Every structure is written in C-alpha cells, then in structure tokens.
C-alpha cells in the first residue's frame, strides 16, 4: 500500500457547534432565538446549545425539563446526524480542492496541509481567503482558522481566533505562542486537568517550565506527551485520509417500523447482502456505518427531518456476519432510534486484506483496487499540473531494445492517466 501524503505546515478549520449551524442554515431565522439540539441517543437531554440559550443559563447535558424551566422560550431541535455527516463530507470535499492533504478530526473540525500552497495561491492572506471561500456563506462569519507547524499549534491558533478570523503562527514562534495559552487547550480529561490545576499550573508555559522527567514521573507517558505538546516539541503532520468507496446496502420500509426485532432482522439481511457484493470478495470489513432515516415529526407546525447514525470500528477486521452485526446490535439495544425508521442503510467504509487463499480468487476486488488506484493517480496528476502549471508526467516506452545506448532504447511520451 502506498503511504498517505503528509504536510508539516497545517491549517486548522474549525466551525464551533457545527450540527447546530447546519440546523440554523436549514431553518431560516432560527439563529434569532435561543435554541438547543437534543442528544442523538436520547431526547431527554441537550447536546448543543446556542449562545442565546447559554445566556439564559442553559448548558449542554441538561435535561429538557431543567432547560425549559430556565428558558421557557427555548426552541428544541430534533437531531439529524446523517445530514450533519453529509454536510461535513461536502466541506471536506471543498477543502480538498484547496489542498490535496485533508485530515478530518470531528464534525466541524479539519486540518489542511499547506506545504507548497504558496506556489499556487501566493501570500498567506490569499491561502486564508481560498480556504474561507470553501465554507458555506452562512458559516463564514463563525469559522475560525489557525496556521502553524503541526496540528496542535494550528488547533490552538484556531481556538484563540475570533469568529471569522485567522491566527498565523510563524515557523519558529511556536513555543512563544503556546507559552501564554491556557492549560485547557491540551487533550486531557477532567481528572488530569484537576491535578494540573492543583499543582498551580494554569498555562502551557508553566507546564513546559517543569522538568520533563518530573512530569513523566507524575503522569506517566501521557504526561510526557502533554509536556512535549506544551513545549512545542511535537509537530504532528497532517495526513491525507483517502477513504475507499463504501459498499452500501439499503432497505426502505413501506410502513415505518420501530420494533427492535424487525430492525435486527433487517440489519442481518443488509449485512448478508453487503458481504455478497463483488467488491467485498477477498477483503475483510474494518469499519461499518449504520444510518436510519426516521419518520418526520411536527415541531412548530413544520415537519422536521430526523435521522440516526452509528459508526463502528471493528478491532479485528472480519468477513463474519455475526461479528460485524454484534456491535451494531448492541448500539441498537443501548441507544435505539428515537422514532420509527423509514429507511435503513448499511455501509462498509474501510477494509483490510483477507487471507492469501481468498485473495487468489478476489478478481473483482483486485479490479476494484486497480480502479481506485487509477482514480488516485488521476487526482495526483491534476494536483501536479495545478502546482507546476504544465504537464510533467511521461510514460516510458521501448523503441529500440537492441540498441546499446539507453537514449535510443527508450523514449518518453506524455502520459495522461
């Protein structure tokens, strides 16, 4: 397998409260009211809260009754995670037009590799403007951009930027920039955060001023990583993630169903159908996504789209239907859809090579792999032409194999994948 493209210079694109922004863009005028998005796994708690609702005392994780008692005018929104996932995928696709190295982190947060972009766009300001133009017009006032060496520096810069603005950390200035940042920007849990505050550490500079060995002795390998991040010693590159074309199996119900047994039976049928797909032959499934379109409900005299989404990464890639379905059935049991299901869609989104014996008979899988490599080669050729403004790919052909001179033995012709 070919290694993915990487970039040491990173740009962080962050749209806070991305699912709530998607709902505000879909429902005009919603931004003028205190709103809260219900949790995808339960309708009794809040997931994301708008700034107007926060001013009224409403916080994420509250129950609906608590939120309504604090803000009687609060507007509750049913979640539609499939819509948010599609909007984020569209954003990633647009960002990929700016840079071939794009790494998604979570909904509304992505990293771009900016190595070599100065030769295409010119100044840093023009790169920032090119990235901002890929964002939906409704999100441009809220998007925050950060530039720096490594993903952590870019993320901290984006978190410190004002809405609609960008912060650029020049190479060599990482340690100076990070020193004044609060300790909360580190990727740590609440217990580690509490212990650091008990030690009187409030900024990254205070943490970096301690001996690395002392921090490692107190917090272990995690402490060592936190110290190196705070000191600017780690510059994790952006890695392009080229996801394969998923295998999709869907089932539409004439009458929306909510019975758990029927959903489990339908899931078994979808898994069996997807496993028989020609492109799956010879490959084991590594990642699965199950999504459901739910029956629309009436809120504020207008139908509201709802959905349900589960992503599962299998610890051991497998082609066994039972092992693929087990974690999905567990999620159906623990966090079932909050309404009747109109359509159920199963996707195999990542794969691992099968046994050697299976690969010998995986002609369709190999053909699909070659087709994927061809698409990747075409994409790479477009990027090369865009960077150097001319075609520079050639194909070596044999002209005079009997000649002793290599210049006569082979020739170069323009290559167009």
C-alpha positions as CSV (number, residue, x, y, z in Angstrom):
1,X,0.0,0.0,0.0
2,X,1.3,3.5,-0.8
3,X,1.8,5.9,2.1
4,X,-0.6,8.7,2.5
5,X,0.5,12.3,1.8
6,X,1.7,14.4,4.7
7,X,2.3,18.0,5.4
8,X,4.2,19.6,8.3
9,X,2.6,23.0,7.9
10,X,-1.0,22.8,9.0
11,X,-4.1,24.9,8.7
12,X,-7.0,24.2,11.1
13,X,-10.5,24.9,10.0
14,X,-13.0,24.9,12.9
15,X,-16.7,25.7,12.9
16,X,-17.9,25.5,16.5
17,X,-21.3,23.9,17.1
18,X,-21.3,22.5,13.6
19,X,-24.5,20.5,13.9
20,X,-26.4,23.5,15.3
21,X,-25.0,25.7,12.5
22,X,-26.4,23.1,10.0
23,X,-29.8,23.4,11.5
24,X,-29.7,27.2,11.5
25,X,-28.8,27.2,7.8
26,X,-31.6,24.8,7.1
27,X,-34.2,26.6,9.1
28,X,-34.2,30.3,8.4
29,X,-34.5,32.7,11.3
30,X,-33.5,30.1,13.9
31,X,-30.4,32.0,14.9
32,X,-32.6,34.8,16.4
33,X,-34.0,32.5,19.1
34,X,-32.5,30.5,22.0
35,X,-32.1,27.0,20.6
36,X,-30.9,23.7,21.8
37,X,-30.1,20.5,19.9
38,X,-31.3,17.3,21.5
39,X,-28.9,14.4,22.0
40,X,-28.8,11.8,19.2
41,X,-29.1,8.9,21.7
42,X,-31.8,10.3,23.9
43,X,-34.5,13.0,23.6
44,X,-34.4,13.8,27.3
45,X,-31.0,15.7,27.3
46,X,-29.5,18.5,25.4
47,X,-26.5,18.1,23.1
48,X,-25.6,21.6,21.8
49,X,-26.8,25.0,23.0
50,X,-26.8,28.3,21.2
51,X,-25.2,31.4,22.7
52,X,-28.6,33.0,23.4
53,X,-29.6,29.9,25.4
54,X,-26.3,29.9,27.3
55,X,-27.0,33.5,28.4
56,X,-30.2,32.2,29.9
57,X,-28.4,29.6,31.9
58,X,-29.0,26.6,29.6
59,X,-26.0,24.2,29.3
60,X,-25.3,21.0,27.3
61,X,-26.1,17.8,29.2
62,X,-29.2,19.4,30.9
63,X,-32.5,17.6,30.9
64,X,-35.2,19.1,28.8
65,X,-37.3,20.0,31.9
66,X,-34.3,21.8,33.5
67,X,-33.7,23.8,30.3
68,X,-37.3,24.8,29.8
69,X,-37.5,25.9,33.5
70,X,-34.6,28.3,32.9
71,X,-35.6,29.4,29.4
72,X,-39.3,29.0,28.6
73,X,-38.8,30.3,25.1
74,X,-36.2,27.7,24.3
75,X,-36.6,26.0,20.9
76,X,-35.8,22.3,20.9
77,X,-34.5,20.7,17.7
78,X,-34.5,17.0,16.8
79,X,-31.1,15.8,15.8
80,X,-30.3,14.8,12.2
81,X,-26.8,13.3,12.4
82,X,-26.9,11.9,8.8
83,X,-27.5,15.5,7.5
84,X,-24.6,16.8,9.6
85,X,-22.3,14.0,8.3
86,X,-23.2,14.8,4.7
87,X,-22.6,18.5,5.2
88,X,-19.2,17.8,6.7
89,X,-18.3,15.5,3.9
90,X,-19.2,18.2,1.5
91,X,-17.0,20.6,3.4
92,X,-14.1,18.1,3.2
93,X,-14.6,17.7,-0.5
94,X,-14.4,21.5,-1.0
95,X,-11.3,21.8,1.2
96,X,-9.7,19.1,-1.0
97,X,-9.9,21.5,-3.9
98,X,-7.6,23.8,-2.0
99,X,-5.1,21.2,-0.7
100,X,-4.7,17.5,-1.6
101,X,-3.8,16.8,2.1
102,X,-7.0,17.0,4.2
103,X,-7.5,15.2,7.5
104,X,-10.9,15.2,9.3
105,X,-10.9,15.3,13.1
106,X,-14.5,15.6,14.1
107,X,-17.7,17.3,13.0
108,X,-16.8,20.8,12.1
109,X,-13.0,20.4,12.6
110,X,-10.5,19.5,9.9
111,X,-6.8,20.0,9.1
112,X,-5.3,21.0,5.8
113,X,-1.7,20.5,4.8
114,X,-0.3,23.8,3.4
115,X,3.1,22.7,2.2
116,X,3.6,24.1,-1.3
117,X,0.4,26.1,-1.4
118,X,2.3,29.4,-1.5
119,X,3.4,28.5,-5.0
120,X,-0.2,28.2,-6.1
121,X,-2.0,30.9,-4.2
122,X,0.8,33.3,-3.3
123,X,0.6,35.0,0.1
124,X,-0.7,33.7,3.3
125,X,-3.7,36.0,3.1
126,X,-4.7,34.5,-0.3
127,X,-4.4,31.0,1.1
128,X,-6.7,32.0,4.0
129,X,-9.2,33.6,1.6
130,X,-9.2,30.4,-0.6
131,X,-10.0,28.3,2.5
132,X,-12.7,30.7,3.7
133,X,-14.4,30.6,0.3
134,X,-14.8,26.8,0.6
135,X,-17.0,27.3,3.6
136,X,-20.7,27.9,3.2
137,X,-21.6,31.6,3.2
138,X,-23.7,31.1,6.3
139,X,-20.7,29.7,8.2
140,X,-18.1,32.2,7.1
141,X,-18.8,34.6,10.0
142,X,-18.3,31.8,12.5
143,X,-15.4,29.8,11.0
144,X,-12.1,30.1,12.8
145,X,-8.8,29.4,11.1
146,X,-5.4,28.7,12.6
147,X,-2.0,28.2,10.9
148,X,1.2,26.8,12.3
149,X,3.7,23.9,12.2
150,X,1.9,20.8,13.3
151,X,-1.7,20.1,14.0
152,X,-1.6,21.1,17.7
153,X,-0.2,24.6,17.1
154,X,-2.8,25.1,14.3
155,X,-5.6,23.9,16.6
156,X,-4.6,26.2,19.4
157,X,-4.4,29.1,17.0
158,X,-7.9,28.4,15.6
159,X,-9.3,28.1,19.2
160,X,-7.8,31.5,20.0
161,X,-9.0,33.2,16.8
162,X,-12.1,35.3,16.7
163,X,-15.1,34.2,14.7
164,X,-14.5,34.7,11.0
165,X,-10.8,35.5,11.6
166,X,-7.5,33.6,11.4
167,X,-4.3,33.5,13.5
168,X,-1.0,32.6,11.9
169,X,1.9,31.3,14.0
170,X,5.2,31.8,12.1
171,X,7.7,29.0,12.0
172,X,10.0,29.2,15.0
173,X,7.4,31.1,17.1
174,X,5.5,28.0,18.3
175,X,7.0,27.9,21.8
176,X,6.5,31.6,22.3
177,X,2.9,31.4,21.1
178,X,2.0,28.4,23.2
179,X,3.6,29.6,26.4
180,X,0.7,32.0,27.2
181,X,-2.2,29.7,26.3
182,X,-4.4,28.1,29.0
183,X,-3.8,24.5,30.1
184,X,-7.3,23.6,28.9
185,X,-6.2,23.5,25.2
186,X,-4.3,20.3,25.9
187,X,-6.1,17.0,25.0
188,X,-6.7,15.8,28.6
189,X,-9.6,14.5,30.7
190,X,-11.1,16.3,33.6
191,X,-9.1,14.4,36.2
192,X,-5.7,15.2,34.7
193,X,-6.9,18.8,34.3
194,X,-7.9,18.9,38.0
195,X,-4.5,17.6,39.1
196,X,-2.6,20.1,37.0
197,X,-4.6,23.0,38.5
198,X,-3.9,21.6,42.0
199,X,-0.2,21.9,41.1
200,X,-0.8,25.6,40.3
201,X,-0.3,25.1,36.5
202,X,-2.5,27.5,34.5
203,X,-0.7,27.9,31.3
204,X,1.3,25.8,28.8
205,X,4.4,27.9,29.6
206,X,4.2,26.9,33.3
207,X,3.9,23.3,32.4
208,X,6.8,23.5,29.9
209,X,9.0,25.2,32.6
210,X,8.9,22.0,34.7
211,X,11.5,19.2,34.0
212,X,10.2,16.7,31.5
213,X,11.3,13.8,33.7
214,X,9.3,15.2,36.7
215,X,6.1,15.5,34.6
216,X,6.6,12.0,33.2
217,X,7.1,10.6,36.7
218,X,3.9,12.2,37.9
219,X,1.6,11.5,34.9
220,X,3.4,8.7,33.0
221,X,3.6,8.5,29.2
222,X,0.6,10.8,28.9
223,X,2.4,13.4,31.0
224,X,5.4,13.2,28.7
225,X,3.3,13.8,25.6
226,X,1.5,16.7,27.3
227,X,4.8,18.3,28.3
228,X,6.1,18.0,24.7
229,X,3.0,19.5,23.3
230,X,3.2,22.4,25.7
231,X,6.9,22.9,24.9
232,X,6.2,22.9,21.2
233,X,8.5,19.8,20.7
234,X,5.8,17.8,18.9
235,X,4.7,18.9,15.4
236,X,2.3,16.2,14.2
237,X,2.0,16.4,10.4
238,X,-1.4,16.5,8.6
239,X,-2.0,13.1,7.0
240,X,-4.3,12.8,4.0
241,X,-7.0,10.2,4.5
242,X,-8.2,8.7,1.2
243,X,-11.3,6.7,2.2
244,X,-12.3,3.9,-0.2
245,X,-15.6,3.9,-2.0
246,X,-18.0,2.3,0.5
247,X,-20.2,-0.7,-0.1
248,X,-23.8,0.3,0.5
249,X,-26.9,-1.8,1.2
250,X,-30.2,-0.1,1.9
251,X,-33.7,-1.2,2.8
252,X,-36.8,1.0,2.5
253,X,-39.9,0.2,4.6
254,X,-43.4,0.8,3.2
255,X,-44.6,1.4,6.7
256,X,-42.2,3.0,9.3
257,X,-41.1,0.4,11.9
258,X,-40.0,0.8,15.5
259,X,-39.9,-2.7,16.7
260,X,-36.4,-3.7,17.8
261,X,-36.8,-7.3,16.5
262,X,-37.7,-6.1,13.0
263,X,-34.7,-3.7,12.9
264,X,-32.3,-6.5,14.0
265,X,-33.7,-8.8,11.3
266,X,-33.4,-6.1,8.7
267,X,-29.8,-5.5,9.8
268,X,-29.0,-9.2,9.3
269,X,-30.4,-9.0,5.8
270,X,-28.3,-5.9,4.9
271,X,-25.1,-7.4,6.3
272,X,-25.6,-10.6,4.2
273,X,-26.3,-8.5,1.1
274,X,-23.3,-6.3,1.6
275,X,-21.0,-9.3,2.2
276,X,-22.0,-10.7,-1.2
277,X,-21.0,-7.6,-3.1
278,X,-18.3,-8.3,-5.7
279,X,-16.0,-5.6,-4.4
280,X,-16.0,-7.1,-0.9
281,X,-14.8,-10.5,-2.1
282,X,-11.3,-11.2,-0.7
283,X,-11.4,-8.3,1.8
284,X,-12.4,-8.2,5.4
285,X,-14.5,-5.4,6.8
286,X,-12.8,-3.0,9.2
287,X,-15.3,-0.1,9.6
288,X,-19.1,-0.1,9.4
289,X,-21.7,2.7,9.5
290,X,-25.4,2.1,10.1
291,X,-27.8,5.0,9.5
292,X,-31.6,5.3,9.5
293,X,-34.0,7.9,8.2
294,X,-36.6,8.5,10.8
295,X,-40.3,9.4,10.4
296,X,-40.6,13.2,10.3
297,X,-42.2,14.8,13.3
298,X,-44.2,18.0,13.6
299,X,-42.4,20.8,15.5
300,X,-43.6,24.4,15.4
301,X,-46.2,23.4,12.8
302,X,-43.4,22.3,10.4
303,X,-42.1,18.8,9.6
304,X,-38.6,18.2,11.0
305,X,-36.2,15.7,9.4
306,X,-34.6,13.3,11.8
307,X,-32.0,10.5,11.5
308,X,-29.9,8.1,13.4
309,X,-26.3,7.3,12.8
310,X,-23.8,4.8,14.3
311,X,-20.1,4.4,13.3
312,X,-18.3,1.2,14.4
313,X,-14.6,0.4,14.0
314,X,-14.0,-3.3,14.4
315,X,-11.0,-4.2,16.5
316,X,-10.3,-7.3,14.3
317,X,-11.3,-6.9,10.6
318,X,-13.6,-9.8,9.7
319,X,-15.9,-11.1,7.0
320,X,-18.2,-12.9,9.5
321,X,-21.7,-11.6,9.6
322,X,-22.2,-12.3,13.3
323,X,-19.1,-10.4,14.3
324,X,-20.0,-7.5,12.1
325,X,-23.5,-7.3,13.4
326,X,-22.7,-7.7,17.1
327,X,-21.6,-4.1,17.9
328,X,-24.4,-2.7,15.8
329,X,-27.0,-4.7,17.6
330,X,-25.5,-3.6,20.9
331,X,-25.9,0.1,19.8
332,X,-29.5,-0.7,18.7
333,X,-30.1,-2.0,22.2
334,X,-28.4,0.7,24.2
335,X,-29.2,3.8,22.0
336,X,-32.1,2.9,19.7
337,X,-33.5,5.3,17.1
338,X,-35.8,7.9,18.7
339,X,-38.5,7.3,16.2
340,X,-40.0,5.0,13.6
341,X,-37.5,4.0,10.9
342,X,-38.4,4.7,7.2
343,X,-35.1,3.6,5.6
344,X,-32.1,1.6,7.0
345,X,-28.7,1.9,5.3
346,X,-25.6,-0.1,6.0
347,X,-22.2,0.9,4.7
348,X,-18.8,-0.9,4.8
349,X,-16.4,2.1,4.8
350,X,-13.0,0.6,5.4
351,X,-11.4,-2.8,4.5
352,X,-8.4,-4.9,5.3
353,X,-6.9,-7.6,3.0
354,X,-8.2,-11.1,3.5
355,X,-6.2,-14.3,3.7
356,X,-3.9,-15.3,0.9
357,X,-6.3,-18.0,-0.3
358,X,-9.1,-15.5,-0.5
359,X,-7.0,-13.0,-2.4
360,X,-6.3,-15.6,-5.1
361,X,-9.9,-15.6,-6.0
362,X,-10.7,-11.9,-5.4
363,X,-10.6,-10.9,-9.1
364,X,-13.4,-8.4,-8.6
365,X,-11.8,-7.0,-5.5
366,X,-8.5,-6.6,-7.4
367,X,-10.2,-4.9,-10.3
368,X,-11.9,-2.5,-7.9
369,X,-8.5,-1.8,-6.3
370,X,-6.9,-1.1,-9.7
371,X,-9.8,1.2,-10.4
372,X,-9.2,3.0,-7.1
373,X,-5.5,3.3,-7.9
374,X,-6.4,4.8,-11.3
375,X,-8.7,7.4,-9.7
376,X,-5.9,8.3,-7.1
377,X,-3.4,8.6,-10.0
378,X,-5.7,10.9,-11.9
379,X,-6.2,13.0,-8.8
380,X,-2.4,13.2,-8.2
381,X,-1.8,14.2,-11.9
382,X,-4.3,17.0,-11.6
383,X,-2.6,18.3,-8.4
384,X,0.8,18.2,-10.2
385,X,-0.5,20.1,-13.2
386,X,-2.1,22.7,-10.8
387,X,1.2,23.1,-8.9
388,X,3.6,23.4,-11.8
389,X,1.2,24.9,-14.4
390,X,2.2,22.3,-17.0
391,X,2.1,18.6,-17.7
392,X,5.2,16.8,-16.5
393,X,4.1,13.1,-16.4
394,X,5.6,10.8,-19.0
395,X,5.3,7.2,-20.0
396,X,8.4,5.2,-20.8
397,X,8.1,3.1,-23.9
398,X,10.6,0.7,-25.6
399,X,11.7,1.9,-29.0
400,X,15.0,0.2,-29.9
401,X,15.5,-2.6,-27.4
402,X,18.6,-3.8,-29.4
403,X,20.4,-0.6,-29.0
404,X,23.4,-0.3,-26.6
405,X,22.5,3.4,-26.0
406,X,19.8,3.9,-23.3
407,X,18.8,7.1,-25.0
408,X,17.8,5.1,-28.2
409,X,16.5,2.2,-26.3
410,X,13.6,4.1,-24.6
411,X,11.6,7.2,-25.3
412,X,9.3,9.4,-23.2
413,X,5.7,10.3,-24.3
414,X,3.2,12.5,-22.5
415,X,1.2,10.5,-20.0
416,X,-2.5,11.2,-19.2
417,X,-3.9,8.8,-16.7
